[in-house]
């Protein structure tokens, strides 16, 4: 269960969900717990991997040829 919370928090951060919203979703009483303990900001490589995973799972809202931060892939 604990690992799932870390994954959820990190995915929410990668999707640019406001930290207060993430805090509410994770049912934390303090923002510091959400941001300092559970959230891990992914690198550009991690973002590309997450995008590919989303596409493989049937997602596809990303523009083809663009990274999750809006920059063209290299």
Phi, psi and omega in degrees: 000319182298316179297325179296322178295319177298315180298314180299313181298318181292321177295319178298319178295318180296331179271008179060033174287135180304136182305325179294323177293316177301318178302317179293317180299318181278355178061040175271149179269345180228136181297328180299323179297315180297311188280323186267331184259316190261334188266129176236117183281124184282154175282173178300322178296320178295320178298318178297318179296319178296321178297315179298319178298316178299318178296319180294331180270010175100000174285176179169026181281348178285145175292135179295134179088002179242141175284170182293344177266008175093352180275147175298146178290151177251000000 
